[in-house]
């Protein structure tokens, strides 16, 4: 037995699997051929380790199979012999159950296909994939299997497997051969310039974030009216069709059963006890939500708002809530779309106080799970709004057996799910509740709900491009980002933008960054960067934030050569700093050096600090020591940023007023006077 079995755990988010399930972890390594790897919707064994296909469809919510044998398609999945099938099974088992397993089914499938491509190539050459290193004439042809844009991820994937080759008991390439492969990738053709995910300009970010919140606040203020109208409408359908099950599952009601349609005078529905309430707009006006629908839902014609528009509005609230949460958690849209109504928890910590955490459903009993995202308290309104709609709909869905709602579903529904309203316009057949819908893209959301964002406001300006290019130099590569065009908003842009905004206050204008940063949790970077809690937060977001921090640090260091930064010790000291830190380094080299700890720059309220390691004086809570406000010379490692002048002047005025009110000769008055002197020293230095 090679693998440490206790480290093997099924970690895929949004799958209700725990230690009691056989598929939670293998009991031996290599796994027993009869070991169960997936379950059907009823919890019965669906796929076993020895099967030619592993079927995860019930968990994914759509057809999802990993094909080991192949042969059905010689292009996508050519046939594999038994030996190579078993190698692929072992590697796939480690990818899914091993350390740092995938956090999405899309990632797993992508990794599986890349590994399978190499193994299928070995099969076509008549060799066992684990012996690939022994066949150089096969090895040198691997680059032809992958596009330039795929090659970095292939190397990372193969490296992950080789680092655990002892535990897995096999791998495709060892460390030396991986270095050779990296060189082959580099030499086999110019690497395509990969366009970095766009950084959203502060104006666009602020606008979209504000509109999402405005939509949620509008719902919150009309919540009771919406709920009353919804219950009335469901009741009207139930009365006319005869039962709740028929109301929620039938797709072809005769017109005489529809309570919100105009009926012919000759209809006999009334004689059979059916009731009609006229066009739905009358009901909307009666409950006071007609103006609400008009503000957020677009009519495709000159017709009046009907019951389907009401359903579309409820869907909008759930989608807007997910998008708003993603603004602050940096989650992928699939992760945010898989949250349940109890996803928001509050933690207390002696270092940072009370803070909000968004939890994936797998984290309720597993404190070691990384499906946790520290976030801004602002997400509370989004969770509340989506929960209101989800629970309101579940009240009826739970009563119909065909939807197969579990006890957990009934108690704690998903924030986003398929809808089963009697008036649902598109059904696609009856789907059990555990089947999860795909979370639509941001562009799909905008297309479905044009009123959510104003077309004119979302047009790109020259200032937007200038800001975005600071963090995305090749932004204009494919022509999507041009002045006058609509900003092509995407969820993955929110992830990178949020990470950069945590560190970029010195690189953005004061007015913009203040508006942005007041929406974020001031301790969020501390959660990811320091061990303030025993909980493990999301590793993927940690990686994004680390990359952003190093990127911002590199840009800040690179900017030191400009006249923007001055040293309180004079130009000679600044030049000394530049020689030590920059030399001939370009930006990419600076970022890499920052990761290795070879250069150091920490932003402060007055500019920056180039001291290695921690500083007991901070530069954030107090600037007295940095600028010599304590009676000594300014700190030798301090560097002043001229662009912070307005901010310092504003804080200086406030501090002066506080100093006047402080008790004479008290420690507080002395500390405040030191702060005042330090800020005045800063202003004198940058004015020279």
Protein Blocks (a to p, Z undefined) as FASTA:
>chain_A
ZZdfklpccfbghiacdfklmklpcfbdcddfklcfbdcfkopafbdfklmbdcfklmno
pacdddfkgomlmklmccddfklmmmmmmmmmmmmmmghiafbfklmmmmmmmmmmmmmm
mmmnopafklmmmmmklmmmmmmmpcfklmmmmmmmmmmmmmmmmmnopafbdfklmmmm
mmmmmmnoccddddddddddfklmmmmmmmmmmmmmmmmmmmmmmmmmmmmmmmmmmmmn
opaklmmmpcbdcfklpmkbccdfkbcklmnopacebjfklmmmmnopmmmmmmmpccfb
fbdcdfklmmmmmmmmmmmmmmmmmmmnopafklmmmpcfklpccdddfklopadddddf
klmmmmkbccbccddfklmmmmmmmmmmmmmmmmmmmmpmklopafklmmmccfbdcdfb
fklmblnpaadfklccddddfklmmmmmmmlpcfklmpccfklmmmmmmmmmklmmnopa
cghiacdddfklmmmmmmmmmmmmmmpcfklmmmmmmmpcfklmmmmmpcfbfbdcdfkl
mmmmmmmmmmmmmmmmmmmmpmkbccfkbjklmmmmmmmmnmmacfklmmmmmmnopacc
dddfklpafbecjdfklommpcklmnopnopacdfkbccdfklmmmmmmmmmmmmmmmmm
pcghiaklmmmmmmmmmmmmmmmmmmZZ
